[in-house]
Amino acid sequence: MEKTQLFLLHFAGGSSYSYDFIKPYLHDFEIIQLELPGRGRRMDEDLILDFNMAAQDLFQQILKRITSTSFFVYGHSMGAYLALKIVSMLEKVNKRASYLIVSGNAGPGVNDPVKRYLLDKHEFRKELKRIGGIPNEIFSNVELLEFYEPILRADFQISEEGDFNDVLPVNTPLFAIMGEEEEKVMKISNWANFTKLNFDYHVFPGDHFFIREQAAGIADILRNCKKKATYFSDFPSRFSSKN
C-alpha cells in the first residue's frame, strides 16, 4: 500500500536530523527530512539568509521527491513559516499537499518585534537560553557555540524577515500545534486565516520545544490528519467549511 509522504522542515539551527526523535512513532509514513544549506549533509554549502531563497530551495527538494498521491508538509517554528510558503508554491504548480501541519509558531502577523539575528553576541546568547531547545553542552563549549551561532543567526533572519504578501490562504487543510508555555499560544487560531479549508489546532504541555517530549502525541495527530485527508478526498464538498 502506498504510504503518505511526510516532508519535515526543521526549526532554526536544525538539520535533516532534527526529527529523528519522532521517526519510531511514524512507521506508517514515508518520512523525508529536509534541510537548508550550511548544516548537516549540506555543510559545504553557503548559508541562505533570504526567506524566499530558502523557500525555493526546499520547494525544489520537495518537488523532486513527491512520489505519492498523498503527502504532508510539516514545519516547526521557522519551518512553519516555510511550510506555508512552500505549500502555496506547490499549489501554483498543481501539486496540492494533503495536509499542512505547523507547530511552535502562531503564524504570520503574530511577530516578536525583536530582530534576534541583529542582537550582539551577549544578547543573542541570552535570547537563545530564553527560547530553550539548545543543549547545555553547547553553551558550555565555546567552539560548538561559535560553530552554531552563524547558522542560528541566518535562520532567524530567514524567519524574521519573511515576506508573506504574496501568500494567499492555501487550498489545503491546516493543523496547528503549540506548547502551552509559548508566549503567543493564545493566538494559535491566527493560522485559520491561512487556509480556505479545514482548520484545527492542539496545545500540548511544554515550552517552544515541546515536540521532543510529545512525539507520540504529534504522531497521533498526524495519523488523524491522514484519516481526515482520506475522508476529504472522498467527499471534496466537505472542504467548504472550517471546523
Accessible surface in RSA format (square Angstrom, percent):
REM  Atomic radii and reference values for relative SASA: ProtOr
REM  Chains: A
REM  Algorithm: Lee & Richards
REM  Probe-radius: 1.40
REM  Slices: 20
REM RES _ NUM      All-atoms   Total-Side   Main-Chain    Non-polar    All polar
REM                ABS   REL    ABS   REL    ABS   REL    ABS   REL    ABS   REL
RES MET A   1   232.97 120.6 150.52  99.6  82.46 196.3 125.73 106.9 107.24 142.1
RES GLU A   2   103.47  59.4  69.62  52.7  33.85  80.6  47.63  92.1  55.83  45.6
RES LYS A   3   102.12  49.8  92.34  56.7   9.78  23.3  58.67  52.8  43.45  46.3
RES THR A   4     9.18   6.5   7.07   7.2   2.11   5.0   0.07   0.1   9.11  13.8
RES GLN A   5     0.82   0.5   0.82   0.6   0.00   0.0   0.00   0.0   0.82   0.6
RES LEU A   6     0.00   0.0   0.00   0.0   0.00   0.0   0.00   0.0   0.00   0.0
RES PHE A   7     0.00   0.0   0.00   0.0   0.00   0.0   0.00   0.0   0.00   0.0
RES LEU A   8     1.46   0.8   0.88   0.6   0.58   1.4   0.88   0.6   0.58   1.6
RES LEU A   9     1.29   0.7   0.57   0.4   0.73   1.8   1.29   0.9   0.00   0.0
RES HIS A  10     4.85   2.6   2.92   2.0   1.92   4.9   2.52   2.6   2.33   2.7
RES PHE A  11    13.87   6.9  13.87   8.6   0.00   0.0  13.87   8.4   0.00   0.0
RES ALA A  12    15.03  13.8   7.78  12.0   7.25  16.5   7.78  11.0   7.25  19.2
RES GLY A  13    19.11  23.6   0.00   N/A  19.11  23.6   3.70  10.1  15.41  34.5
RES GLY A  14     3.90   4.8   0.00   N/A   3.90   4.8   3.90  10.7   0.00   0.0
RES SER A  15    19.30  16.3  18.16  24.2   1.15   2.6   8.18  17.4  11.12  15.6
RES SER A  16     2.03   1.7   0.50   0.7   1.53   3.5   0.58   1.2   1.45   2.0
RES TYR A  17   112.24  52.4 103.11  58.7   9.13  23.7  77.21  58.0  35.03  43.2
RES SER A  18    20.75  17.5   4.91   6.6  15.84  36.5  10.84  23.1   9.90  13.9
RES TYR A  19     2.23   1.0   2.23   1.3   0.00   0.0   2.23   1.7   0.00   0.0
RES ASP A  20    64.28  45.0  56.87  56.6   7.41  17.5  28.84  67.9  35.43  35.3
RES PHE A  21    52.47  26.3  32.63  20.2  19.84  51.6  45.16  27.4   7.31  20.9
RES ILE A  22     2.15   1.2   2.15   1.6   0.00   0.0   2.15   1.6   0.00   0.0
RES LYS A  23    89.52  43.7  85.83  52.7   3.69   8.8  39.74  35.8  49.78  53.0
RES PRO A  24    82.88  60.4  67.56  61.6  15.31  55.7  70.65  58.3  12.22  76.0
RES TYR A  25    99.33  46.4  88.63  50.4  10.70  27.8  50.48  37.9  48.85  60.2
RES LEU A  26     1.16   0.6   0.11   0.1   1.05   2.6   0.11   0.1   1.05   2.8
RES HIS A  27   138.69  75.8 127.75  88.8  10.94  28.0  96.30  99.2  42.40  49.3
RES ASP A  28    50.14  35.1  41.37  41.2   8.78  20.8  37.89  89.2  12.25  12.2
RES PHE A  29     6.80   3.4   0.00   0.0   6.80  17.7   0.00   0.0   6.80  19.5
RES GLU A  30    73.13  42.0  68.65  51.9   4.48  10.7  31.14  60.2  41.99  34.3
RES ILE A  31    41.03  23.3  12.61   9.4  28.41  68.5  12.61   9.1  28.41  77.1
RES ILE A  32     5.68   3.2   3.39   2.5   2.28   5.5   5.68   4.1   0.00   0.0
RES GLN A  33    31.57  17.7  16.64  12.2  14.93  35.6   6.20  13.2  25.37  19.2
RES LEU A  34     3.60   2.0   0.97   0.7   2.63   6.6   2.63   1.8   0.96   2.6
RES GLU A  35     7.20   4.1   6.67   5.0   0.53   1.3   5.13   9.9   2.07   1.7
RES LEU A  36     1.41   0.8   1.41   1.0   0.00   0.0   1.41   1.0   0.00   0.0
RES PRO A  37     5.99   4.4   5.86   5.3   0.13   0.5   5.86   4.8   0.13   0.8
RES GLY A  38     6.91   8.5   0.00   N/A   6.91   8.5   2.81   7.7   4.10   9.2
RES ARG A  39     8.66   3.6   8.66   4.4   0.00   0.0   6.60   9.0   2.06   1.2
RES GLY A  40    24.93  30.7   0.00   N/A  24.93  30.7   9.51  26.1  15.42  34.5
RES ARG A  41   168.56  70.8 128.91  65.7  39.65  94.4  65.22  89.1 103.34  62.6
RES ARG A  42    46.54  19.5  43.99  22.4   2.55   6.1  24.34  33.3  22.20  13.5
RES MET A  43    87.20  45.2  72.34  47.9  14.86  35.4  65.96  56.1  21.23  28.1
RES ASP A  44   149.30 104.6 112.20 111.7  37.10  87.7  41.31  97.2 107.99 107.7
RES GLU A  45    79.93  45.9  67.81  51.3  12.13  28.9  38.44  74.4  41.49  33.9
RES ASP A  46   127.17  89.1 114.31 113.8  12.86  30.4  36.25  85.3  90.92  90.7
RES LEU A  47    55.35  30.8  34.95  25.0  20.40  51.3  34.95  24.5  20.40  54.9
RES ILE A  48    21.34  12.1  16.27  12.1   5.07  12.2  18.79  13.5   2.55   6.9
RES LEU A  49    91.30  50.8  84.15  60.2   7.15  18.0  84.28  59.2   7.03  18.9
RES ASP A  50    63.26  44.3  58.94  58.7   4.32  10.2  21.19  49.9  42.07  42.0
RES PHE A  51     5.62   2.8   3.46   2.1   2.16   5.6   3.46   2.1   2.16   6.2
RES ASN A  52    67.26  46.4  62.96  60.8   4.30  10.4  25.09  60.4  42.17  40.8
RES MET A  53   116.99  60.6 111.03  73.5   5.96  14.2  86.42  73.5  30.57  40.5
RES ALA A  54     0.00   0.0   0.00   0.0   0.00   0.0   0.00   0.0   0.00   0.0
RES ALA A  55     0.19   0.2   0.19   0.3   0.00   0.0   0.19   0.3   0.00   0.0
RES GLN A  56    75.50  42.2  75.50  55.2   0.00   0.0  39.19  83.4  36.31  27.5
RES ASP A  57    29.74  20.8  19.14  19.0  10.61  25.1  12.74  30.0  17.01  17.0
RES LEU A  58     3.41   1.9   3.41   2.4   0.00   0.0   3.41   2.4   0.00   0.0
RES PHE A  59    13.30   6.7  13.30   8.2   0.00   0.0  13.30   8.1   0.00   0.0
RES GLN A  60    66.04  36.9  66.01  48.2   0.03   0.1  26.98  57.4  39.06  29.6
RES GLN A  61    43.27  24.2  39.57  28.9   3.71   8.8  28.59  60.9  14.68  11.1
RES ILE A  62     0.00   0.0   0.00   0.0   0.00   0.0   0.00   0.0   0.00   0.0
RES LEU A  63    57.34  31.9  43.97  31.5  13.38  33.6  43.97  30.9  13.38  36.0
RES LYS A  64   166.50  81.2 130.57  80.1  35.93  85.6  84.33  75.9  82.17  87.5
RES ARG A  65   116.77  49.0 111.44  56.8   5.32  12.7  33.12  45.3  83.65  50.7
RES ILE A  66    28.30  16.1   7.77   5.8  20.53  49.5   7.77   5.6  20.53  55.7
RES THR A  67   107.99  76.8  72.53  73.5  35.45  84.5  71.40  95.9  36.58  55.3
RES SER A  68     9.00   7.6   2.37   3.2   6.62  15.3   2.80   6.0   6.20   8.7
RES THR A  69   126.73  90.1  93.03  94.3  33.70  80.3  85.06 114.2  41.67  63.0
RES SER A  70    28.38  24.0  28.33  37.8   0.05   0.1  24.48  52.1   3.90   5.5
RES PHE A  71     7.03   3.5   7.03   4.4   0.00   0.0   7.03   4.3   0.00   0.0
RES PHE A  72     0.01   0.0   0.01   0.0   0.00   0.0   0.01   0.0   0.00   0.0
RES VAL A  73     0.00   0.0   0.00   0.0   0.00   0.0   0.00   0.0   0.00   0.0
RES TYR A  74     1.86   0.9   1.86   1.1   0.00   0.0   1.57   1.2   0.29   0.4
RES GLY A  75     0.00   0.0   0.00   N/A   0.00   0.0   0.00   0.0   0.00   0.0
RES HIS A  76     0.00   0.0   0.00   0.0   0.00   0.0   0.00   0.0   0.00   0.0
RES SER A  77    20.95  17.7  20.05  26.8   0.90   2.1   1.26   2.7  19.68  27.6
RES MET A  78     2.49   1.3   1.60   1.1   0.88   2.1   1.60   1.4   0.88   1.2
RES GLY A  79     0.00   0.0   0.00   N/A   0.00   0.0   0.00   0.0   0.00   0.0
RES ALA A  80     0.00   0.0   0.00   0.0   0.00   0.0   0.00   0.0   0.00   0.0
RES TYR A  81    20.73   9.7  20.73  11.8   0.00   0.0   9.65   7.2  11.08  13.7
RES LEU A  82     1.12   0.6   1.12   0.8   0.00   0.0   1.12   0.8   0.00   0.0
RES ALA A  83     0.00   0.0   0.00   0.0   0.00   0.0   0.00   0.0   0.00   0.0
RES LEU A  84     0.00   0.0   0.00   0.0   0.00   0.0   0.00   0.0   0.00   0.0
RES LYS A  85    16.73   8.2  16.73  10.3   0.00   0.0   7.34   6.6   9.39  10.0
RES ILE A  86     0.00   0.0   0.00   0.0   0.00   0.0   0.00   0.0   0.00   0.0
RES VAL A  87     0.02   0.0   0.01   0.0   0.01   0.0   0.01   0.0   0.01   0.0
RES SER A  88     9.57   8.1   8.10  10.8   1.47   3.4   1.18   2.5   8.39  11.8
RES MET A  89    30.54  15.8  28.63  18.9   1.90   4.5  29.24  24.9   1.30   1.7
RES LEU A  90     0.04   0.0   0.04   0.0   0.00   0.0   0.04   0.0   0.00   0.0
RES GLU A  91    36.80  21.1  22.13  16.7  14.67  34.9  15.31  29.6  21.49  17.5
RES LYS A  92   140.43  68.5 105.21  64.6  35.22  83.9  86.21  77.6  54.22  57.8
RES VAL A  93    69.64  45.8  52.18  47.2  17.46  42.1  57.94  50.3  11.70  31.7
RES ASN A  94   141.00  97.2 111.37 107.6  29.63  71.4  33.28  80.1 107.72 104.1
RES LYS A  95    86.95  42.4  84.58  51.9   2.37   5.7  36.99  33.3  49.96  53.2
RES ARG A  96   121.81  51.1 102.15  52.1  19.66  46.8  30.31  41.4  91.50  55.5
RES ALA A  97     1.67   1.5   0.00   0.0   1.67   3.8   0.00   0.0   1.67   4.4
RES SER A  98    24.91  21.0  13.31  17.8  11.60  26.7  12.70  27.0  12.21  17.1
RES TYR A  99     0.47   0.2   0.47   0.3   0.00   0.0   0.15   0.1   0.32   0.4
RES LEU A 100     0.00   0.0   0.00   0.0   0.00   0.0   0.00   0.0   0.00   0.0
RES ILE A 101     0.00   0.0   0.00   0.0   0.00   0.0   0.00   0.0   0.00   0.0
RES VAL A 102     0.02   0.0   0.00   0.0   0.02   0.1   0.00   0.0   0.02   0.1
RES SER A 103     0.09   0.1   0.00   0.0   0.09   0.2   0.09   0.2   0.00   0.0
RES GLY A 104     5.92   7.3   0.00   N/A   5.92   7.3   0.00   0.0   5.92  13.3
RES ASN A 105    15.18  10.5   8.38   8.1   6.80  16.4   8.23  19.8   6.94   6.7
RES ALA A 106     4.36   4.0   0.22   0.3   4.14   9.4   0.22   0.3   4.14  11.0
RES GLY A 107     0.02   0.0   0.00   N/A   0.02   0.0   0.00   0.0   0.02   0.1
RES PRO A 108    12.08   8.8   7.04   6.4   5.04  18.3   8.95   7.4   3.13  19.4
RES GLY A 109    67.87  83.7   0.00   N/A  67.87  83.7  33.47  91.8  34.40  77.0
RES VAL A 110    24.37  16.0  12.44  11.3  11.93  28.7  16.35  14.2   8.02  21.8
RES ASN A 111    96.54  66.6  74.03  71.5  22.51  54.2  28.59  68.8  67.95  65.7
RES ASP A 112    38.63  27.1  24.87  24.8  13.75  32.5  11.39  26.8  27.24  27.2
RES PRO A 113   121.50  88.5  93.29  85.0  28.21 102.5 105.36  87.0  16.13 100.3
RES VAL A 114    64.99  42.8  58.64  53.1   6.35  15.3  64.53  56.1   0.46   1.3
RES LYS A 115    77.22  37.7  71.25  43.7   5.97  14.2  45.91  41.3  31.30  33.3
RES ARG A 116    40.03  16.8  40.03  20.4   0.00   0.0   0.08   0.1  39.95  24.2
RES TYR A 117    36.18  16.9  28.14  16.0   8.04  20.9  12.79   9.6  23.39  28.8
RES LEU A 118   121.97  67.9  92.00  65.8  29.97  75.3  95.53  67.1  26.43  71.1
RES LEU A 119    46.04  25.6  40.14  28.7   5.90  14.8  43.01  30.2   3.04   8.2
RES ASP A 120    91.13  63.8  75.48  75.1  15.66  37.0  47.42 111.6  43.71  43.6
RES LYS A 121    95.39  46.5  90.20  55.3   5.19  12.4  74.49  67.1  20.90  22.3
RES HIS A 122   124.53  68.1 116.22  80.8   8.31  21.3  83.61  86.2  40.92  47.6
RES GLU A 123    68.93  39.6  67.56  51.1   1.37   3.3  22.29  43.1  46.64  38.1
RES PHE A 124     0.31   0.2   0.31   0.2   0.00   0.0   0.31   0.2   0.00   0.0
RES ARG A 125    47.05  19.8  46.82  23.9   0.23   0.6  21.22  29.0  25.83  15.7
RES LYS A 126   111.56  54.4 104.46  64.1   7.10  16.9  63.38  57.0  48.18  51.3
RES GLU A 127    24.28  13.9  22.36  16.9   1.92   4.6   3.02   5.8  21.26  17.4
RES LEU A 128     3.44   1.9   2.83   2.0   0.61   1.5   2.95   2.1   0.49   1.3
RES LYS A 129   133.44  65.1 111.17  68.2  22.27  53.0  58.29  52.5  75.15  80.0
RES ARG A 130   123.58  51.9  90.05  45.9  33.53  79.8  75.08 102.6  48.51  29.4
RES ILE A 131    31.09  17.7  21.09  15.7  10.00  24.1  26.17  18.8   4.92  13.4
RES GLY A 132    21.07  26.0   0.00   N/A  21.07  26.0  19.71  54.1   1.36   3.0
RES GLY A 133    25.57  31.5   0.00   N/A  25.57  31.5   8.67  23.8  16.90  37.8
RES ILE A 134    34.86  19.8  22.07  16.4  12.79  30.8  23.41  16.9  11.45  31.1
RES PRO A 135    62.96  45.9  50.12  45.7  12.84  46.7  62.43  51.5   0.53   3.3
RES ASN A 136   123.57  85.2 118.09 114.1   5.48  13.2  30.87  74.3  92.70  89.6
RES GLU A 137   110.41  63.4 105.85  80.1   4.56  10.9  52.09 100.8  58.32  47.6
RES ILE A 138    20.29  11.5  20.29  15.1   0.00   0.0  20.29  14.6   0.00   0.0
RES PHE A 139    37.99  19.0  18.07  11.2  19.91  51.8  18.43  11.2  19.56  56.0
RES SER A 140    95.90  81.0  55.84  74.5  40.07  92.3  52.56 111.9  43.34  60.7
RES ASN A 141    62.93  43.4  58.40  56.4   4.53  10.9  10.55  25.4  52.37  50.6
RES VAL A 142   104.76  68.9 100.48  91.0   4.28  10.3 100.97  87.7   3.79  10.3
RES GLU A 143   143.85  82.6 134.99 102.1   8.86  21.1  51.32  99.3  92.53  75.5
RES LEU A 144    66.69  37.1  65.21  46.7   1.47   3.7  66.51  46.7   0.18   0.5
RES LEU A 145     8.22   4.6   8.22   5.9   0.00   0.0   8.22   5.8   0.00   0.0
RES GLU A 146    79.16  45.4  71.58  54.2   7.58  18.0  33.00  63.8  46.16  37.7
RES PHE A 147    91.32  45.7  77.99  48.3  13.34  34.7  86.89  52.7   4.44  12.7
RES TYR A 148    67.25  31.4  67.25  38.3   0.00   0.0  23.51  17.7  43.74  53.9
RES GLU A 149    10.74   6.2  10.74   8.1   0.00   0.0   5.15  10.0   5.59   4.6
RES PRO A 150    67.76  49.4  60.71  55.3   7.05  25.6  65.41  54.0   2.34  14.6
RES ILE A 151     6.99   4.0   6.99   5.2   0.00   0.0   6.99   5.0   0.00   0.0
RES LEU A 152    10.91   6.1  10.91   7.8   0.00   0.0  10.91   7.7   0.00   0.0
RES ARG A 153    52.28  21.9  51.64  26.3   0.64   1.5  35.87  49.0  16.40   9.9
RES ALA A 154     2.33   2.1   0.83   1.3   1.50   3.4   1.79   2.5   0.54   1.4
RES ASP A 155     0.11   0.1   0.11   0.1   0.00   0.0   0.00   0.0   0.11   0.1
RES PHE A 156    19.27   9.6  19.27  11.9   0.00   0.0  19.27  11.7   0.00   0.0
RES GLN A 157    46.54  26.0  46.54  34.0   0.00   0.0   0.26   0.6  46.27  35.1
RES ILE A 158     0.64   0.4   0.64   0.5   0.00   0.0   0.64   0.5   0.00   0.0
RES SER A 159    22.01  18.6  15.27  20.4   6.73  15.5   2.55   5.4  19.46  27.3
RES GLU A 160    33.40  19.2  13.18  10.0  20.22  48.1  20.21  39.1  13.18  10.8
RES GLU A 161    81.33  46.7  60.83  46.0  20.50  48.8  27.00  52.2  54.34  44.4
RES GLY A 162    24.41  30.1   0.00   N/A  24.41  30.1   0.61   1.7  23.80  53.3
RES ASP A 163    63.01  44.1  57.95  57.7   5.06  12.0  24.14  56.8  38.86  38.8
RES PHE A 164    35.20  17.6  22.33  13.8  12.88  33.5  23.29  14.1  11.92  34.1
RES ASN A 165   141.06  97.3 106.13 102.6  34.94  84.1  33.04  79.5 108.02 104.4
RES ASP A 166    77.31  54.2  62.55  62.3  14.76  34.9  45.32 106.7  31.99  31.9
RES VAL A 167    12.26   8.1   1.02   0.9  11.25  27.1   1.02   0.9  11.25  30.5
RES LEU A 168   128.55  71.6 125.88  90.1   2.66   6.7 126.13  88.6   2.42   6.5
RES PRO A 169    49.24  35.9  45.08  41.1   4.16  15.1  45.08  37.2   4.16  25.8
RES VAL A 170     1.25   0.8   0.41   0.4   0.84   2.0   1.25   1.1   0.00   0.0
RES ASN A 171    55.01  37.9  55.01  53.2   0.00   0.0   7.14  17.2  47.87  46.3
RES THR A 172     0.00   0.0   0.00   0.0   0.00   0.0   0.00   0.0   0.00   0.0
RES PRO A 173     1.22   0.9   1.22   1.1   0.00   0.0   1.22   1.0   0.00   0.0
RES LEU A 174     0.31   0.2   0.00   0.0   0.31   0.8   0.00   0.0   0.31   0.8
RES PHE A 175    15.58   7.8  15.58   9.7   0.00   0.0  15.58   9.4   0.00   0.0
RES ALA A 176     0.16   0.1   0.16   0.2   0.00   0.0   0.16   0.2   0.00   0.0
RES ILE A 177     0.20   0.1   0.00   0.0   0.20   0.5   0.00   0.0   0.20   0.5
RES MET A 178     3.03   1.6   3.03   2.0   0.00   0.0   3.03   2.6   0.00   0.0
RES GLY A 179     0.00   0.0   0.00   N/A   0.00   0.0   0.00   0.0   0.00   0.0
RES GLU A 180   100.23  57.5  82.58  62.5  17.65  42.0  19.58  37.9  80.66  65.9
RES GLU A 181   120.20  69.0  88.82  67.2  31.38  74.7  38.10  73.7  82.10  67.0
RES GLU A 182    19.01  10.9   8.88   6.7  10.13  24.1  10.52  20.4   8.48   6.9
RES GLU A 183   119.24  68.5  81.22  61.4  38.02  90.5  54.57 105.6  64.66  52.8
RES LYS A 184    58.09  28.3  55.53  34.1   2.56   6.1  42.99  38.7  15.10  16.1
RES VAL A 185    19.42  12.8  17.54  15.9   1.87   4.5  17.54  15.2   1.87   5.1
RES MET A 186   171.34  88.7 145.57  96.3  25.77  61.3 120.40 102.4  50.94  67.5
RES LYS A 187   115.62  56.4 111.41  68.4   4.21  10.0  65.74  59.2  49.88  53.1
RES ILE A 188     6.85   3.9   6.85   5.1   0.00   0.0   6.85   4.9   0.00   0.0
RES SER A 189    60.36  51.0  55.27  73.8   5.09  11.7  25.11  53.5  35.25  49.4
RES ASN A 190    28.37  19.6  21.29  20.6   7.08  17.1  12.29  29.6  16.09  15.5
RES TRP A 191     0.00   0.0   0.00   0.0   0.00   0.0   0.00   0.0   0.00   0.0
RES ALA A 192    22.88  21.0  22.75  35.1   0.13   0.3  22.88  32.2   0.00   0.0
RES ASN A 193    94.66  65.3  81.35  78.6  13.32  32.1  20.83  50.1  73.83  71.4
RES PHE A 194    29.93  15.0  29.93  18.5   0.00   0.0  29.93  18.1   0.00   0.0
RES THR A 195     0.71   0.5   0.00   0.0   0.71   1.7   0.00   0.0   0.71   1.1
RES LYS A 196   106.66  52.0  91.23  56.0  15.43  36.7  53.34  48.0  53.32  56.8
RES LEU A 197    16.02   8.9  16.02  11.5   0.00   0.0  16.02  11.3   0.00   0.0
RES ASN A 198     2.18   1.5   2.18   2.1   0.00   0.0   0.46   1.1   1.72   1.7
RES PHE A 199    12.06   6.0  12.04   7.5   0.02   0.1  12.04   7.3   0.02   0.1
RES ASP A 200    53.38  37.4  51.96  51.7   1.42   3.3   3.78   8.9  49.60  49.5
RES TYR A 201   102.80  48.0  88.53  50.4  14.27  37.1  41.07  30.9  61.72  76.1
RES HIS A 202    74.87  40.9  72.27  50.2   2.60   6.6  45.62  47.0  29.24  34.0
RES VAL A 203    51.92  34.2  32.97  29.9  18.95  45.7  32.97  28.7  18.95  51.4
RES PHE A 204    17.42   8.7  17.23  10.7   0.19   0.5  17.42  10.6   0.00   0.0
RES PRO A 205    76.96  56.1  75.42  68.7   1.54   5.6  75.54  62.4   1.42   8.8
RES GLY A 206    19.37  23.9   0.00   N/A  19.37  23.9  18.19  49.9   1.18   2.6
RES ASP A 207    63.69  44.6  61.85  61.6   1.85   4.4  17.55  41.3  46.14  46.0
RES HIS A 208    32.29  17.6  30.95  21.5   1.34   3.4  20.25  20.9  12.03  14.0
RES PHE A 209    22.36  11.2  21.04  13.0   1.33   3.5  21.04  12.8   1.33   3.8
RES PHE A 210     0.44   0.2   0.00   0.0   0.44   1.1   0.44   0.3   0.00   0.0
RES ILE A 211     0.30   0.2   0.30   0.2   0.00   0.0   0.30   0.2   0.00   0.0
RES ARG A 212    97.41  40.9  76.77  39.1  20.64  49.1  33.77  46.2  63.64  38.6
RES GLU A 213   132.73  76.2 100.04  75.7  32.69  77.8  61.16 118.3  71.57  58.4
RES GLN A 214    39.19  21.9  37.19  27.2   2.00   4.8   2.00   4.3  37.19  28.2
RES ALA A 215     7.38   6.8   5.94   9.2   1.44   3.3   5.94   8.4   1.44   3.8
RES ALA A 216    49.59  45.6  47.09  72.7   2.50   5.7  47.44  66.8   2.15   5.7
RES GLY A 217    17.69  21.8   0.00   N/A  17.69  21.8  13.86  38.0   3.83   8.6
RES ILE A 218     0.68   0.4   0.68   0.5   0.00   0.0   0.68   0.5   0.00   0.0
RES ALA A 219     0.00   0.0   0.00   0.0   0.00   0.0   0.00   0.0   0.00   0.0
RES ASP A 220    73.82  51.7  72.05  71.7   1.77   4.2  20.97  49.3  52.85  52.7
RES ILE A 221    17.16   9.8  16.50  12.3   0.66   1.6  17.08  12.3   0.08   0.2
RES LEU A 222     0.19   0.1   0.19   0.1   0.00   0.0   0.19   0.1   0.00   0.0
RES ARG A 223    71.82  30.2  71.36  36.4   0.46   1.1  31.61  43.2  40.22  24.4
RES ASN A 224    74.34  51.3  73.43  71.0   0.91   2.2  15.62  37.6  58.73  56.8
RES CYS A 225     1.07   0.8   1.06   1.2   0.01   0.0   0.00   0.0   1.07   1.2
RES LYS A 226    47.86  23.3  47.62  29.2   0.25   0.6  34.49  31.0  13.37  14.2
RES LYS A 227   145.91  71.2 135.67  83.2  10.24  24.4  91.08  82.0  54.83  58.4
RES LYS A 228    65.17  31.8  63.25  38.8   1.92   4.6  51.26  46.1  13.91  14.8
RES ALA A 229    12.25  11.3   6.11   9.4   6.14  14.0   7.78  11.0   4.46  11.8
RES THR A 230    78.89  56.1  74.37  75.4   4.52  10.8  56.06  75.3  22.84  34.5
RES TYR A 231    95.34  44.5  91.29  51.9   4.05  10.5  77.62  58.3  17.72  21.8
RES PHE A 232    10.73   5.4  10.73   6.6   0.00   0.0  10.73   6.5   0.00   0.0
RES SER A 233    78.23  66.1  49.82  66.5  28.41  65.4  46.94 100.0  31.29  43.8
RES ASP A 234    94.22  66.0  67.62  67.3  26.60  62.9  17.24  40.6  76.98  76.8
RES PHE A 235    98.28  49.2  95.38  59.1   2.90   7.5  98.28  59.6   0.00   0.0
RES PRO A 236    88.10  64.2  81.67  74.4   6.44  23.4  81.92  67.6   6.18  38.4
RES SER A 237    90.17  76.2  72.43  96.7  17.73  40.8  58.78 125.2  31.38  44.0
RES ARG A 238   120.84  50.7 105.14  53.6  15.70  37.4  24.73  33.8  96.11  58.2
RES PHE A 239    22.83  11.4  22.83  14.1   0.00   0.0  22.83  13.8   0.00   0.0
RES SER A 240    98.86  83.5  61.22  81.7  37.64  86.7  50.10 106.7  48.77  68.3
RES SER A 241    67.39  56.9  60.83  81.2   6.57  15.1  42.58  90.7  24.81  34.8
RES LYS A 242    97.74  47.7  69.63  42.7  28.10  66.9  44.55  40.1  53.19  56.7
RES ASN A 243   131.03  90.4  82.72  79.9  48.31 116.3  60.46 145.5  70.56  68.2
END  Absolute sums over single chains surface
CHAIN  1 A    11542.4       9469.9       2072.5       6318.4       5224.0
END  Absolute sums over all chains
TOTAL         11542.4       9469.9       2072.5       6318.4       5224.0
